[in-house]
Amino acid sequence: MDINDFRGTQPELDIHDYFQGELRAWGIVENRSGVATRQFTVDMVGRLEDDTLVLEEDFEYADGETDRRVWRIRKEGEHRYVGTAGDVIGEARGEARGRAFHWEYRVDLKVGDSTYRVAFDDWMYRQEDDVVINRATITKWGFEVAQVTVVFQKEGGE
């Protein structure tokens, strides 16, 4: 896919605007065979600090595990974004056009007692009623190892 294919589509997804305030998300992880291996919910709070979006994400998995990620995302030009988080290697880079946002980054992902360096390739799509759908492909050494689907809803949305 090419992010430019979404130019002019509506409703527009402005990351700094959409992720301000309280949000809730529901997600599922599927292994490379398409088997659902994990479910989770995420409670999020976003706020602007100068030109940086600070997005606090608190994960709760169906098996009782919890996790926390705090993103710091700044705009770099009209459509480009750069972000950091504690478990992200280097910087995440993204670009928005119309209703879509494409975001790529690497993390050290904990799985049980092991940690694996993997790459995330996220595509987010703004929908009506303050909903965003995120589809992420996780790869290791260029091979797909999992897919993650997340649905975001702004608090107070329909």
C-alpha positions in Angstrom: 0.0 0.0 0.0 1.0 3.6 -0.5 0.1 6.2 2.0 -0.5 8.7 -0.8 -3.5 6.6 -2.0 -5.4 7.9 1.1 -4.8 11.6 0.3 -8.1 13.5 0.6 -10.0 10.6 2.3 -12.3 11.4 5.2 -12.6 11.5 8.2 -9.0 12.7 8.4 -6.7 11.1 11.0 -4.6 13.7 12.8 -2.6 11.7 15.4 -2.0 14.7 17.7 -5.7 15.5 17.7 -7.3 12.0 17.8 -5.1 10.6 20.6 -5.6 13.5 23.0 -7.9 12.7 26.0 -9.1 9.3 27.1 -9.3 6.4 24.8 -10.0 2.7 25.1 -8.8 0.0 22.7 -9.5 -3.8 22.2 -7.0 -6.0 20.5 -6.2 -9.5 19.4 -2.9 -11.1 18.4 -2.8 -13.8 15.8 0.2 -16.0 15.1 1.5 -16.6 11.6 -1.0 -19.4 11.1 -3.9 -17.1 11.9 -4.6 -18.6 15.3 -5.7 -16.0 17.9 -3.1 -16.3 20.7 -3.8 -13.3 22.9 -6.6 -10.8 23.6 -6.1 -7.4 25.4 -7.6 -4.1 26.3 -5.8 -0.8 26.5 -6.7 2.3 28.5 -5.0 5.4 27.1 -4.6 9.0 28.0 -3.0 11.5 25.6 -1.9 15.1 26.2 0.1 17.6 24.3 3.3 19.0 25.8 4.5 21.8 23.6 4.7 20.1 20.1 4.8 16.5 21.5 1.9 14.1 22.1 2.5 12.1 25.2 0.4 8.9 25.0 0.2 6.7 28.1 -1.0 3.2 27.3 -1.9 0.7 30.0 -2.4 -2.9 28.6 -4.3 -5.7 30.3 -4.2 -9.1 28.7 -6.8 -11.8 29.0 -4.3 -14.0 30.9 -3.9 -11.3 33.6 -0.6 -9.9 32.4 -0.3 -6.1 32.3 2.1 -3.8 30.5 2.6 0.0 30.0 4.0 2.0 27.1 4.4 5.7 27.0 4.8 7.2 23.6 6.3 10.7 22.9 5.3 11.6 19.3 6.2 14.8 17.6 5.2 16.1 14.2 8.1 16.5 11.7 6.7 18.4 8.8 3.1 18.5 7.6 2.4 14.8 7.4 5.3 13.0 9.1 5.7 11.9 12.7 8.6 10.7 14.8 8.0 8.8 18.1 9.9 7.2 21.0 8.9 4.8 23.8 10.8 2.9 26.4 10.7 -0.4 24.5 11.1 1.1 21.0 14.6 0.7 19.4 15.6 4.1 18.1 12.7 6.1 16.7 9.3 5.1 15.2 8.5 6.9 12.0 5.1 7.5 10.5 3.2 9.4 7.9 -0.4 10.5 7.7 -2.6 11.1 4.7 -6.4 11.6 4.8 -7.9 8.9 7.0 -4.8 6.7 7.2 -1.6 6.6 9.2 1.4 4.4 8.5 3.8 3.8 11.3 7.0 1.6 11.5 9.2 0.8 14.4 11.3 -2.0 16.1 10.9 -3.3 19.7 12.4 -5.9 22.0 9.2 -8.0 22.5 8.9 -10.1 25.6 7.4 -13.5 25.1 7.5 -15.6 28.2 11.0 -15.6 29.6 12.5 -14.6 26.2 12.9 -11.3 24.4 12.9 -11.0 20.6 13.7 -8.0 18.4 10.9 -7.6 16.0 9.6 -4.9 13.5 6.1 -3.5 13.6 4.4 -2.2 10.4 1.2 -0.5 11.5 -1.6 0.9 9.4 -4.3 2.9 11.2 -7.6 3.9 9.5 -10.0 6.5 10.9 -13.6 5.5 10.8 -16.8 7.3 11.7 -17.9 7.7 15.4 -14.3 8.4 16.6 -13.1 4.9 15.9 -9.7 4.0 14.5 -8.8 0.5 13.3 -5.1 -0.5 13.5 -3.7 -3.5 11.7 0.0 -4.3 12.5 2.2 -6.9 10.9 5.1 -8.1 13.1 8.2 -9.5 11.4 11.5 -11.0 12.5 14.3 -11.3 10.0 11.8 -10.2 7.3 9.4 -13.1 8.0 5.9 -12.4 9.3 5.4 -13.9 12.8 2.1 -12.3 13.9 -0.7 -9.9 13.1 -2.2 -7.6 15.6 -5.6 -5.9 15.2 -6.6 -3.1 17.5 -9.8 -1.0 17.6 -9.5 2.4 19.3 -12.6 4.3 20.6 -12.4 7.8 22.0 -14.1 8.0 25.5 -17.6 9.4 25.1 -17.8 8.2 21.5 -20.6 6.2 20.2 
